[in-house]
């Protein structure tokens, strides 16, 4: 098993940093790298001892790959084991349809890279730790915020050496959809609901299997397959809260459903040996009304939990990180960002988030949920047109691959020495 390349620090009882980032996921690690590159003293707190969490977002989209290109890191990243998806297909009631083609994108990497998230995070950490103003504290978790009146001035954390106080000009919450930081800040969350959950599992892949099949949808079932080289990473979509029903029905029923939906997997569904091999992702779609308070900013899933539809979550979070670095690196070098400067981040990133979430909710409610309820899905007109007109597949490829507002690393970060 791979392990994090991050060195472990022994924290003192008190630290000081211009920016303290809670959470060492894609948003937190990318923001830490960019701010450190801009000369901002930054500390990242990651509560785990390493980055080894299976069945996390492993789809690295062209938008993220373009950021790595701008940083001069793309060749080194792609030297790590990965698979490249250039087209997406959807099988609806047995009819295979091509829906997206990434090969015409205006980017240097015209594909989605499938890479374990721990490899991606190890890579970012490795390069961030070469910078003198970057610190990564593993096994360190925020337990509360420190305030001066209404302004957040730091955090209290718990690490290997015990309690730790970190004073900072800005605290960034990048600690996920169950963010403790946003909960401590009392930020209001708008919950838009989600009629689905996802269970993740894996089965072996054989040389004669079809390649790059994105999803299989039929009455009562949706299974998404990701080609991971020697195995399929499978997302079996279920109705919200149906995990217990699935377990009562037993493994045999689950194996039978998968074999019926994707016949070429029938000879290996026995590899699912227990429900310990089945990991539940509870799907949430929510968004903060305000992403900030004086001295505090939320990004990524802490600001907006995404549906797994399209696999865009980590890439949208990384776009948040790039926007934060572009807008706040200079203010952080001077001191504490003003409320107007923090609000500017939300203004820049909120409408791409709204657009993406609205599209996800539409697909969940209009296509996926009725099919899971038993209705035989029929390809909507838009999908039929995509299948018939190859040039039209560039449109969803651009929306999924680059997003509504792609962020680019600013010149002040790229050329600062």
C-alpha positions in Angstrom: 0.0 0.0 0.0 1.3 3.5 -0.8 1.9 5.9 2.1 2.0 9.6 2.3 5.3 11.3 1.3 4.6 14.0 4.0 7.0 14.2 6.8 5.4 14.4 10.3 6.0 17.4 12.4 6.0 17.4 16.2 3.9 20.4 17.0 4.7 22.8 19.8 1.9 24.2 22.0 1.6 27.4 20.0 2.2 28.2 16.3 1.7 31.2 14.1 0.9 31.2 10.4 -0.5 33.7 7.9 -3.0 31.1 6.8 -4.1 27.9 8.6 -5.9 25.4 6.5 -8.1 22.7 8.1 -8.2 19.6 6.0 -5.5 17.9 3.8 -7.8 16.9 1.0 -7.6 18.1 -2.6 -8.7 21.7 -1.9 -6.6 22.1 1.3 -3.4 20.6 -0.2 -3.7 22.5 -3.4 -4.3 25.8 -1.6 -1.4 25.1 0.7 0.9 24.5 -2.3 -0.2 27.7 -4.2 0.0 30.0 -1.2 3.4 28.7 -0.2 4.6 29.2 -3.7 3.3 32.8 -3.5 5.4 33.3 -0.3 2.6 33.0 2.2 3.4 31.2 5.5 0.8 28.4 5.6 0.1 25.4 7.8 -2.2 22.5 6.7 -3.8 20.3 9.4 -4.7 16.8 8.3 -6.4 14.6 10.9 -5.3 11.3 9.5 -1.8 9.8 9.6 -1.8 9.3 5.8 -3.9 9.9 2.8 -5.0 6.3 2.4 -8.8 6.4 2.1 -10.2 4.1 -0.6 -13.2 5.0 -2.8 -12.6 8.8 -2.7 -12.8 11.0 -5.8 -10.2 9.5 -8.1 -11.2 11.4 -11.3 -8.7 14.1 -12.0 -10.3 16.2 -14.7 -8.6 18.3 -17.4 -9.2 21.5 -15.4 -7.0 20.1 -12.6 -4.5 18.7 -15.0 -4.3 22.2 -16.6 -3.5 23.7 -13.3 -0.7 21.2 -12.8 0.6 22.1 -16.3 0.7 25.8 -15.4 2.7 24.9 -12.3 5.2 22.8 -14.4 4.2 19.6 -12.6 2.0 17.8 -15.2 4.7 15.4 -16.7 5.7 14.3 -13.2 2.1 13.8 -12.1 1.3 11.7 -15.2 4.4 9.6 -14.6 2.5 8.1 -11.7 0.2 5.1 -12.5 -3.1 6.2 -13.9 -5.6 5.5 -16.6 -6.8 8.0 -19.2 -10.5 8.4 -20.2 -11.0 10.2 -23.4 -14.7 9.5 -24.0 -17.7 8.7 -21.9 -20.5 6.3 -22.7 -23.8 5.5 -21.1 -25.8 2.4 -21.5 -29.5 3.0 -21.1 -31.9 0.0 -21.1 -29.3 -1.9 -23.1 -28.6 0.9 -25.7 -25.0 2.1 -25.6 -24.7 5.9 -26.3 -21.6 8.1 -26.6 -22.1 11.3 -24.6 -18.8 13.1 -24.2 -15.5 13.4 -26.1 -12.6 15.1 -24.3 -10.1 14.9 -27.2 -11.0 18.4 -28.5 -10.7 20.4 -25.3 -8.5 23.5 -25.4 -6.2 22.1 -22.7 -2.9 20.3 -22.6 -4.4 17.1 -21.2 -7.5 16.1 -23.2 -8.6 13.3 -20.9 -9.8 12.5 -17.4 -7.0 10.8 -15.4 -8.1 8.1 -13.1 -5.6 8.1 -10.2 -6.0 7.1 -6.6 -6.6 10.2 -4.5 -3.8 9.2 -2.1 -1.3 9.2 -5.0 -2.5 12.7 -6.1 -2.3 14.1 -2.5 1.1 12.5 -1.9 2.3 14.2 -5.1 1.0 17.6 -4.1 2.4 17.2 -0.5 5.8 16.2 -1.9 6.1 19.3 -4.0 4.6 21.6 -1.3 7.1 20.5 1.3 10.0 21.7 -0.9 8.8 25.2 -0.2 10.1 26.9 3.0 6.8 28.6 3.9 4.7 25.3 3.9 4.0 23.1 6.9 1.9 20.0 7.0 0.8 18.6 10.4 -0.5 15.0 10.1 -2.7 13.5 12.8 -3.8 17.0 13.7 -7.4 18.0 13.8 -9.2 21.3 14.5 -11.4 21.1 17.6 -12.5 24.7 17.9 -12.0 28.3 16.6 -10.2 31.1 18.4 -12.0 34.5 18.2 -11.3 38.1 19.0 -14.8 39.4 19.2 -16.5 38.5 15.9 -13.2 37.8 14.1 -11.7 34.4 13.8 -8.0 34.7 14.8 -6.9 31.0 14.8 -7.8 27.5 15.8 -7.3 25.1 18.6 -6.2 21.7 17.4 -5.4 18.3 18.8 -2.2 16.6 17.5 0.2 13.8 18.4 1.7 15.9 21.1 -1.6 17.0 22.6 -3.4 20.4 22.4 -2.1 22.9 19.8 -3.0 26.6 19.3 -2.4 28.1 15.9 -2.8 31.9 15.5 -3.4 33.0 11.9 -4.7 35.9 9.8 -7.0 33.5 7.9 -8.5 30.1 8.7 -9.6 28.2 5.7 -12.1 25.4 6.2 -11.3 22.6 3.7 -12.4 19.8 6.0 -15.2 18.3 3.9 -18.9 18.0 3.9 -19.0 17.3 7.6 -16.8 20.3 8.3 -16.2 20.9 12.0 -14.9 24.4 11.3 -18.1 25.5 9.5 -20.2 24.0 12.3 -18.1 25.9 15.0 -18.5 29.1 12.9 -22.3 28.7 12.9 -22.6 29.1 9.1 -26.0 28.4 7.6 -26.2 25.4 5.3 -28.8 25.1 2.5 -29.6 21.4 2.0 -31.0 20.7 -1.5 -31.6 17.0 -0.8 -30.5 14.0 -2.8 -32.7 11.0 -3.6 -29.7 8.6 -4.0 -26.7 7.1 -2.1 -23.8 5.3 -3.7 -22.1 2.1 -2.6 -18.5 1.6 -3.9 -17.0 -1.8 -4.6 -14.5 -3.4 -7.0 -14.2 -6.4 -9.2 -11.4 -7.6 -11.4 -11.0 -6.4 -15.0 -10.1 -8.8 -17.8 -8.3 -8.0 -21.1 -11.4 -8.7 -23.2 -13.7 -6.3 -21.2 -15.1 -3.3 -22.9 -13.2 -0.1 -22.2 -14.2 3.2 -20.8 -17.9 2.4 -20.2 -19.2 5.2 -18.0 -22.5 3.9 -16.8 -25.3 1.3 -17.1 -28.8 2.4 -16.4 -31.9 0.3 -16.4 -35.2 -0.1 -14.5 -34.3 -0.2 -10.8 -30.5 -0.1 -11.3 -27.5 2.2 -12.1 -24.0 1.0 -12.1 -21.0 3.2 -13.0 -17.7 1.5 -14.0 -14.3 3.2 -13.8 -11.5 1.4 -15.6 -8.6 1.1 -13.1 -6.4 -1.1 -15.2 -6.6 -4.5 -13.5 -9.9 -3.9 -11.8 -13.2 -2.1 -12.2 -14.1 0.5 -9.6 -17.8 0.3 -9.4 -20.4 2.8 -8.1 -23.7 1.1 -7.6 -26.4 3.8 -7.1 -29.2 3.0 -4.6 -32.2 4.9 -3.3 -31.5 7.2 -0.4 -31.3 5.1 2.8 -31.5 1.7 1.1 -28.2 0.3 2.4 -30.0 -1.6 5.2 -32.5 -3.1 2.7 -29.6 -4.2 0.5 -27.9 -5.9 3.4 -31.1 -7.7 4.5 -31.5 -9.0 0.9 -28.0 -10.4 1.1 -24.9 -10.6 -1.1 -26.5 -13.0 -3.5 -29.1 -10.5 -4.5 -26.5 -7.7 -5.0 -24.3 -10.0 -7.1 -27.3 -11.0 -9.2 -28.3 -7.4 -9.9 -24.8 -6.5 -11.0 -24.5 -9.6 -13.2 -27.9 -8.8 -14.8 -27.0 -5.2 -15.4 -23.5 -5.8 -16.8 -23.4 -9.4 -18.0 -19.7 -9.5 -18.7 -19.1 -9.2 -14.9 -21.2 -12.3 -14.1 -18.1 -14.6 -13.9 -16.5 -12.5 -11.1 -19.2 -11.0 -8.9 -18.3 -13.7 -6.4 -15.2 -11.5 -5.6 -17.6 -9.4 -3.5 -17.2 -11.6 -0.5 -18.9 -9.6 2.3 -20.5 -6.3 2.9 -17.1 -5.2 4.3 -16.1 -4.9 0.6 -19.0 -2.5 0.0 -18.4 1.1 1.1 -21.3 3.6 1.5 -21.2 7.2 0.3 -24.1 9.1 1.7 -24.9 11.6 -1.0 -25.5 15.2 0.0 -26.0 18.3 -2.1 -25.8 21.5 0.0 -24.3 25.0 -0.1 -23.5 27.7 2.5 -25.4 30.9 2.2 -22.2 32.7 3.2 -18.9 31.1 2.8 -17.0 33.4 5.1 -16.8 35.3 8.4 -14.1 37.8 9.3 -10.9 35.7 9.5 -12.6 32.6 8.1 -13.3 31.2 4.6 -14.9 27.8 3.6 -14.0 26.1 0.3 -14.6 22.8 -1.4 -17.1 20.4 0.2 -17.1 22.5 3.4 -18.7 25.3 1.3 -20.7 23.1 -1.1 -21.2 19.4 -1.0 -21.5 18.0 -4.5 -23.4 15.0 -5.9 -21.1 12.3 -7.4 -22.9 12.9 -10.8 -20.1 13.7 -13.3 -17.3 13.1 -10.8 -16.6 16.8 -10.6 -16.4 17.3 -6.8 -12.6 17.3 -6.2 -12.0 19.3 -9.4 -14.5 22.0 -8.3 -12.8 22.1 -4.9 -9.4 22.6 -6.6 -10.8 25.4 -8.7 -11.9 27.0 -5.4 -8.3 26.7 -4.1 -6.9 28.3 -7.2 -9.3 31.2 -7.0 -8.5 31.7 -3.3 -4.8 31.8 -4.0 -5.2 34.2 -6.9 -7.4 36.6 -4.9 -5.9 36.4 -1.4 -2.2 35.7 -1.7 -1.3 39.4 -1.9 -3.6 40.4 0.9 -2.2 37.6 3.1 1.3 38.8 2.5 0.2 42.2 3.9 -1.8 40.8 6.8 -5.4 39.8 7.3 -7.8 39.8 4.3 -10.7 42.2 4.6 -14.3 41.0 4.6 -14.7 42.4 1.1 -11.7 40.4 -0.1 -13.2 37.2 1.4 -16.6 37.9 -0.1 -14.9 38.3 -3.5 -14.0 34.6 -3.4 -17.6 33.6 -2.9 -18.7 35.9 -5.7 -16.2 34.4 -8.1 -16.9 30.7 -7.2 -20.6 30.7 -6.3 -22.2 30.8 -9.7 -20.1 28.0 -11.2 -21.1 26.0 -8.1 -24.8 26.8 -8.4 -24.7 25.9 -12.1 -23.0 22.6 -11.5 -25.3 21.6 -8.6 -28.4 22.6 -10.5 -27.3 20.3 -13.4 -26.6 17.5 -10.9 -30.0 17.9 -9.2 -31.7 17.8 -12.6 -30.0 14.6 -13.6 -30.7 13.0 -10.2 -34.4 14.0 -10.1 -35.3 13.6 -13.7 -33.3 10.5 -14.9 -31.7 8.6 -12.0 -34.4 8.6 -9.3 -37.3 7.5 -11.6 -35.2 4.7 -12.9 -34.2 3.5 -9.4 -38.0 3.6 -8.6 -38.5 1.0 -11.3 -39.5 3.1 -14.4 -37.8 1.9 -17.6 -35.5 4.7 -18.6 -35.6 6.0 -22.1 -32.8 8.1 -23.5 -33.9 11.8 -23.5 -33.6 13.8 -26.7 -30.4 15.5 -25.6 -28.6 12.1 -25.2 -29.9 10.9 -28.5 -28.5 14.0 -30.2 -25.2 13.6 -28.5 -25.0 10.0 -29.7 -26.0 11.0 -33.3 -23.8 14.1 -33.6 -20.1 13.4 -32.6 -19.3 17.2 -32.7 -21.9 17.8 -30.0 -20.1 15.6 -27.5 -17.6 18.4 -27.1 -20.2 20.4 -25.1 -20.7 18.0 -22.2 -16.9 17.3 -22.3 -16.2 20.9 -21.8 -18.7 21.3 -19.0 -17.5 18.2 -17.2 -13.8 18.5 -18.0 -13.2 22.2 -17.6 -16.3 23.5 -15.7 -18.3 26.6 -16.1 -15.4 29.0 -15.0 -12.0 27.4 -15.3 -9.5 29.0 -13.0 -5.8 29.6 -14.0 -2.9 30.2 -11.7 -2.1 33.9 -11.7 1.2 35.3 -12.9 2.0 36.6 -9.4 2.1 33.0 -8.2 3.8 31.5 -11.2 6.6 34.0 -11.4 7.2 34.9 -7.7 10.6 33.9 -6.5 
